[in-house]
Amino acid sequence: MIGLGTLVNIATIVAGSAIGVAIGHKLPERTHRVVTDGLALIVLVMGGMNLAALSDTAYVSAVGPAATFLIVVGAIIIGSIIGSLIGIETRLAQFGDVLHARVSRGSTGANAGRERFIQGFVDASLIFAIGPMAILGAFADGMGQGADQLILKSILDGFGSIIFATALGWGVAFSALPVGIWQGILTALAFALGSVLDGAQIAAITATGGILLLGVGIRVMGVKAVSVADMLPALVVAPILTSVVASFGHG
């Protein structure tokens, strides 16, 4: 069943968050901070691992060894300009604010938990949506190749949501909404268009996603509030630049 992987992913994020919230209520604030820092370090490692795609054979062959990193730099710059003009970060935070208002319904302590809820929603949305498994898994599912990658991602996201929700609460559960929409769109595109990306373009997306994950890690650790959501268009710009550079290289 096409789309099953995304449905399972949504379910594991919600279930993991519920477990995390139940555990988190019993933990002191210092433990929440340590858990959050641990998650940030894991995200940084994930970002670093994704940067290995800069040396991908298909990517290097298509654009040349000197261009792989330059394409990622160009994608980040162009994507950041587009995203900041659109105001993706602001809109995502506003959506989180609306969700919090509806969930809290004016309950006691709602204002105190607002920032925590929005942080959990935005940061978890970025972590669960940026990784290459979200993109590649959705494409594979849409092309009828099975949901194996998304099922594996679902398991990882489930454990991640447990850890994240212990510190940031129910906002993490609501990250299932943008994750479901994003992966659903990618699955539908793959179903309609077939194989839309080649190996070089996938490597460019993976490496660019690695940069964004590093930004998320820095953000979660509290070093700097990097506007990673505003950089998300870079994931679209990267394969386009790769295709352009490759066409010139073979022209």
C-alpha positions as CSV (number, residue, x, y, z in Angstrom):
1,M,0.0,0.0,0.0
2,I,1.5,3.3,-1.2
3,G,1.6,5.8,1.7
4,L,1.8,3.2,4.4
5,G,5.3,4.1,5.4
6,T,4.3,7.7,6.1
7,L,1.3,6.6,8.1
8,V,3.4,4.3,10.3
9,N,5.9,7.2,10.7
10,I,3.2,9.5,12.0
11,A,2.0,6.8,14.4
12,T,5.5,6.2,15.8
13,I,6.2,9.9,16.4
14,V,2.9,10.3,18.3
15,A,3.4,7.1,20.3
16,G,7.0,7.9,21.1
17,S,6.1,11.4,22.2
18,A,3.4,10.0,24.5
19,I,5.9,7.7,26.2
20,G,8.4,10.6,26.4
21,V,5.9,12.9,28.0
22,A,4.9,10.2,30.6
23,I,8.6,9.7,31.5
24,G,9.5,13.4,31.3
25,H,7.0,14.4,34.1
26,K,9.1,12.3,36.5
27,L,12.5,13.7,35.6
28,P,14.1,16.9,37.1
29,E,14.9,19.9,34.9
30,R,18.7,19.1,34.9
31,T,17.9,15.7,33.4
32,H,15.8,17.3,30.7
33,R,18.7,19.5,29.8
34,V,21.2,16.7,29.7
35,V,18.8,14.6,27.5
36,T,18.3,17.5,25.1
37,D,22.1,18.0,24.8
38,G,22.5,14.3,24.1
39,L,19.9,14.5,21.3
40,A,21.7,17.6,19.9
41,L,25.0,15.7,19.8
42,I,23.3,12.8,18.0
43,V,21.8,15.2,15.4
44,L,25.3,16.7,14.9
45,V,26.7,13.3,14.2
46,M,23.9,12.5,11.8
47,G,24.7,15.8,10.0
48,G,28.3,15.0,9.8
49,M,27.6,11.5,8.4
50,N,25.4,12.9,5.7
51,L,28.3,15.2,4.5
52,A,30.0,12.0,3.3
53,A,27.7,12.3,0.3
54,L,30.1,15.0,-1.0
55,S,32.4,12.2,-2.0
56,D,29.6,10.1,-3.6
57,T,30.9,8.5,-6.8
58,A,27.9,9.5,-8.9
59,Y,27.9,13.0,-7.6
60,V,31.6,13.5,-8.2
61,S,31.3,12.0,-11.7
62,A,28.5,14.2,-12.7
63,V,29.8,17.6,-11.5
64,G,33.5,17.1,-10.8
65,P,35.2,16.9,-7.4
66,A,35.6,20.7,-7.1
67,A,31.9,21.4,-7.6
68,T,30.3,19.1,-5.0
69,F,30.8,21.4,-2.0
70,L,30.3,24.6,-4.1
71,I,26.8,23.3,-5.1
72,V,25.9,22.7,-1.5
73,V,27.1,26.2,-0.6
74,G,25.1,27.7,-3.5
75,A,22.1,25.8,-2.5
76,I,22.3,26.9,1.1
77,I,22.7,30.6,0.1
78,I,20.0,30.6,-2.5
79,G,17.7,28.5,-0.4
80,S,18.2,30.7,2.7
81,I,17.3,33.8,0.7
82,I,14.1,32.2,-0.7
83,G,13.1,30.8,2.7
84,S,13.7,34.0,4.6
85,L,11.7,36.0,2.1
86,I,8.8,33.5,2.4
87,G,9.2,33.4,6.2
88,I,9.1,29.7,6.6
89,E,10.6,29.7,10.2
90,T,8.1,32.4,11.3
91,R,5.1,30.6,9.7
92,L,6.2,27.2,11.2
93,A,6.5,28.8,14.7
94,Q,3.1,30.5,14.2
95,F,1.5,27.2,13.3
96,G,3.0,25.7,16.5
97,D,1.6,28.6,18.5
98,V,-1.9,28.0,17.0
99,L,-1.6,24.3,17.9
100,H,-0.5,25.1,21.4
101,A,-3.4,27.5,21.9
102,R,-5.9,24.8,20.8
103,V,-4.3,22.1,22.9
104,S,-3.9,24.2,26.1
105,R,-7.4,25.8,25.8
106,G,-6.4,28.4,28.4
107,S,-5.3,25.9,31.0
108,T,-3.2,26.9,33.9
109,G,0.5,27.3,33.0
110,A,-0.3,27.4,29.3
111,N,1.7,30.6,28.8
112,A,4.7,29.1,30.6
113,G,4.7,26.1,28.4
114,R,4.2,27.9,25.1
115,E,7.8,28.4,24.2
116,R,8.6,24.8,25.2
117,F,5.8,23.5,23.0
118,I,6.8,25.6,20.0
119,Q,10.4,24.6,20.4
120,G,9.5,20.9,20.5
121,F,7.2,21.2,17.5
122,V,9.6,23.2,15.3
123,D,12.9,21.4,16.2
124,A,11.3,17.9,16.0
125,S,9.7,18.8,12.7
126,L,13.1,19.8,11.3
127,I,14.9,16.7,12.6
128,F,12.3,14.2,11.4
129,A,11.8,15.9,8.0
130,I,15.3,17.0,6.8
131,G,17.1,13.6,6.8
132,P,17.6,11.8,3.5
133,M,15.6,8.8,4.7
134,A,12.5,11.0,4.6
135,I,13.1,12.0,1.0
136,L,14.5,8.7,-0.4
137,G,12.0,6.6,1.6
138,A,9.0,8.6,0.4
139,F,10.3,8.4,-3.2
140,A,10.7,4.6,-2.9
141,D,7.3,4.2,-1.4
142,G,5.7,6.4,-4.2
143,M,7.4,4.4,-6.9
144,G,6.1,1.1,-5.5
145,Q,9.4,-0.1,-4.3
146,G,8.1,-0.7,-0.8
147,A,8.0,1.2,2.5
148,D,11.1,-0.5,4.0
149,Q,13.1,2.7,4.3
150,L,10.2,4.7,5.9
151,I,9.5,1.8,8.3
152,L,13.1,2.0,9.4
153,K,12.9,5.8,9.7
154,S,9.7,5.3,11.7
155,I,11.5,3.2,14.3
156,L,14.3,5.7,14.6
157,D,11.9,8.6,14.8
158,G,9.9,6.8,17.4
159,F,12.9,6.4,19.7
160,G,14.0,10.0,18.9
161,S,10.6,11.3,19.8
162,I,10.7,9.5,23.2
163,I,14.0,11.2,24.0
164,F,12.9,14.6,22.6
165,A,9.5,14.6,24.3
166,T,11.0,13.9,27.7
167,A,12.5,17.4,27.5
168,L,10.1,19.4,25.3
169,G,6.7,17.7,25.8
170,W,3.7,17.4,23.4
171,G,5.0,19.8,20.8
172,V,7.1,16.9,19.5
173,A,4.0,14.8,18.9
174,F,2.5,17.5,16.7
175,S,5.6,17.4,14.5
176,A,3.9,14.4,12.9
177,L,1.7,16.8,11.0
178,P,4.4,18.6,8.9
179,V,6.3,15.3,8.6
180,G,3.2,13.6,7.3
181,I,2.4,16.4,4.8
182,W,6.1,16.6,3.6
183,Q,6.5,12.9,3.1
184,G,3.0,12.6,1.6
185,I,3.8,15.2,-1.0
186,L,7.0,13.5,-1.9
187,T,5.3,10.1,-2.1
188,A,2.6,11.6,-4.4
189,L,5.2,13.2,-6.7
190,A,7.1,10.0,-7.0
191,F,3.9,8.1,-7.8
192,A,3.0,10.6,-10.5
193,L,6.4,11.2,-12.0
194,G,8.3,8.0,-11.4
195,S,12.0,8.2,-10.7
196,V,12.5,12.0,-10.5
197,L,16.1,12.1,-9.2
198,D,19.3,10.5,-10.2
199,G,22.1,9.4,-7.9
200,A,24.0,12.7,-8.1
201,Q,21.0,14.8,-7.2
202,I,20.2,12.5,-4.3
203,A,23.8,12.9,-3.0
204,A,23.5,16.7,-3.3
205,I,20.2,16.6,-1.3
206,T,21.9,14.4,1.3
207,A,24.9,16.6,1.7
208,T,22.8,19.7,1.9
209,G,20.6,18.0,4.5
210,G,23.7,17.3,6.5
211,I,24.4,21.0,6.7
212,L,20.9,21.7,7.8
213,L,21.1,18.9,10.5
214,L,24.3,20.5,11.9
215,G,22.2,23.7,12.2
216,V,19.5,21.9,14.0
217,G,22.0,20.3,16.4
218,I,23.5,23.8,17.2
219,R,19.9,25.1,17.7
220,V,18.8,22.3,20.0
221,M,22.0,22.6,22.1
222,G,21.1,26.3,22.6
223,V,24.3,27.6,21.1
224,K,22.5,29.8,18.5
225,A,18.9,29.8,17.3
226,V,19.9,29.0,13.7
227,S,16.9,29.6,11.4
228,V,17.1,26.2,9.8
229,A,13.5,26.2,8.6
230,D,14.3,29.2,6.4
231,M,17.0,27.2,4.8
232,L,14.7,24.3,3.7
233,P,14.4,25.5,0.1
234,A,18.0,24.5,-0.2
235,L,16.9,20.9,-0.5
236,V,15.0,21.8,-3.7
237,V,17.8,24.1,-5.0
238,A,20.6,21.5,-4.6
239,P,19.4,18.9,-7.2
240,I,18.5,21.8,-9.6
241,L,22.0,23.2,-9.3
242,T,23.5,19.7,-9.7
243,S,21.5,19.2,-12.9
244,V,22.6,22.5,-14.3
245,V,26.3,22.0,-13.4
246,A,26.2,18.4,-14.8
247,S,24.7,19.6,-18.1
248,F,27.5,22.2,-18.6
249,G,30.1,19.7,-17.6
250,H,28.9,17.3,-20.3
251,G,28.2,20.0,-22.9
